[in-house]
């Protein structure tokens, strides 16, 4: 019996053609409109839209509502071990910054109480930030820290790094970290905070940071899937 090969779907053929087109252009180059691409390649706008959506998810293209589709800039790569977001960015020559959405005291509950090994109702400091690379939103981060940390906003503004602020102002040094990685699709919060479309792919990292043997940080970071790559390195004697 001879096997029959089936031609690839129309959207996939177009997707690979657009990938080649993007490779020829400089980052930030504006692509033709969906209507123009459909006419130029003899296909439907639905097919064009599907091809573009997958290339956006892969980080090949950027799509800005009301402005069009562009060749994407290079995807930042981060080595997340005991380094902070700020340190990761600086090591790659990237300009990082943060926009603090709020710092508050909240009672420990659920998984946070369990991970931080505190009783439910114990006071935690909650820090919510948008993390930016080259002024573009990359992640929505919420950190929970044991106890109350007075003047944390000033310490953060001074250092630009939560890890540096903890060590310099409160004597808390993160020595070990455990990251749990999963994926999900963007919902209303990510659409609003990161400027994404509904259903956009996200990478979610939960980090438990330890100061010696004591839990000192439980952080949830939600990254754009097209702008972040998780990489781990391990040395074994």
N, C-alpha and C positions, 0 to 999 in steps of 0.2 A: 504494500500500500504506500503510495507516495503522499507525503505531507504537503498541504497547501499553505502557502504563506499569505497572510492577509495584509493588505496595505494599512499603514498607520492611520489613525483618525485624522480628519482634516485639520482639527485645531492643533494637533501635535506637529503636523508638517509646518503649519504657519508659525507655531511657537518656536521651532528650531530656526526658521528663517528670520524671525524677529530677534532671536538670540544672536545670530550672525550679524544682523544689522546693528545691534547694540554694541557688539564687540568692535565694530568699525568706527563707532562714534566716541567722542570724548564724554566723560561724566558730565551730566547736566544737559546733554543734547536733547532737544525736544523732538519726539517722534511725531509722525503725521497723525491726524485724528483717526478715530475708529472708522468713520465713514470713508476717509481717504484710503486707509489700509484695506478695508473690505473691497473697495472698487479696484485698487491696485493689484490685489491678489485674487480677485474673482471669487470672493467668498462672502459670508454673511457677517453682519456686525456681531451677532451672537458668538460666532466662531472666533472672531477677533477678540472679543471681550474675554472669552475663556482663556485664550492663549496669553493675553496680557496679564490676567489675574494670576496665572501660575508663575509667570516670570517675575511679577512683583513679589509673590510669596518666596521665590528663590533668591531675591535680592538683586536680580539682573536689571530690573526696571523700577522706577519710582512713579507713583501716580498721585498727583495733587489735585484735589477736587477744585474744579473751576479753572485749572491752569493747563492740565494735560498730562501726558506720560513722558517721562524723561529717562535717559540712560542713568542708572544708579551710580553713586559713588562707591568706592571700595568698601566692603563689609569689614567693620572693625572686628578683630579677634582678641579675646581676653583669656588670659591664663588665670583662673580663679583658684587660688589655694589659700594662703594666709594673707594675700594682698587685698587691699580695698579697691573699690571701683576707681577712686582717684589715682591710686598707684598703678593699676592696670592700664589706665588711659595714658598716664605720663610715660610709662615704659614703651609705649608705641608711638610717642610723639603726637598724641591726640590731646585736644583741649577739652577738659571735662569741667562741668559745673553742675550746680544743683539748684532747684527751686523748692524751698521748704513750703509745704502745704499746711503743716501744722505740727506742733509739739504739745502733747497733753499727758495728763496722768490718767490711767485707766486701770480698772481692776483685772487681775489675772483670771482667765477662765479657759476652759476647754484644753485644746492642744497646747496653747501657749503656756499655761500653768504646768502642764505635764513636762514639756520640753525644758522649761526654765527651772523645774524642780522647786516650785513655790506653791503655797496653798492657794486655792481659789479665793479671790478677793484681795490678794496681796497687791500692793500698788506697783504698777509698771509704768515706765516712761515710753510713750508711743511717739515715734518720729516718722512722719510721712513726707516723702520727697519725690520730685520728678528729677531723674538723672539725665543730663544732657551731654552730648558729644558734639563739639563744634556748633553749639547753640541749637542743635536739633534734639527733641525729646527721644530718648532711647529706652527708658525704663521707668516704671512706677514702683517705688520701694516703700515698704512699711516695716519699720524695725521696732521690736519690743525689747526693752531693757529692764532688768530688775531694779526696783527702788525708784526713788525720785532723784532727778539730777538737776539741781537748781542752776540756772544760767546756761543751760545747754545750748540755747539758741545763739548766745554770744560766743561760746566756745566753737560751735560749728562754723559761724561766720568767720572766726579768726583763722581756723585751720583748714576749712574746706573739706575735711574728712572726718567722718564719724569715728573711725578707729583712732585717728590722731587726737581728736577731742577727748575721747574716753581715756586715753593713756595720759595725755598732758594735764587734763583738768581734774580727772577723777581717779587716777592711778589704776585704771582697768586696762590691762594689756591682753588682747586676744592672742592666744598661743596655739590654738587648734581650731579647726573648723570642719564641719560635716555638711556637705551640700547634697540635696535631693533635687533631681531635675525631672520635670514633666512638661508636657505640652498641653495647650488648650487654645481655643479660639477667642478672639476679642469680643467682649460684650460692651454694653453701653458705657461703662466706666472707662475702659481703654479707648473707646472711640473719642470720648470727651477729653481725657487726660493726655493721650499720646497722638491724637489727630489721625486715627486709623479708621478703616472701614469695618463694619460689622463682619465677624467671621475671619478676620485677619489672623494668621498663625502667630502664636506667642510661645515663648519659652519661659517657664516659671521655675524659679530656683528658691527653695527654702534652705536657709543656712542657720545651723546651730553653731554659734561661736562660743568657745570655752576660754576662760581665763584660768589657766592651770587645770584644776579638776572641776571648776565651778562654771555652770552655764551663765553666760554673760550677754548673749544676744540671740534672738530668734527673729529672723528677717525673711520676709517674702518679697522677692524682686521679680517683676513681670516685665520681660524684655520683648521688644519687637523681634519677631522671628527672622526678619530679613536683614537685621543689623547686628546680630549677635551670634557668635559661635562659641560654644562651651568647649574648653580644652583642658584636660587634666594631665599632670605629669607626676609620676611616682618613682622614687628611687628605692631600690631594695638592695641591701648589702648581701 
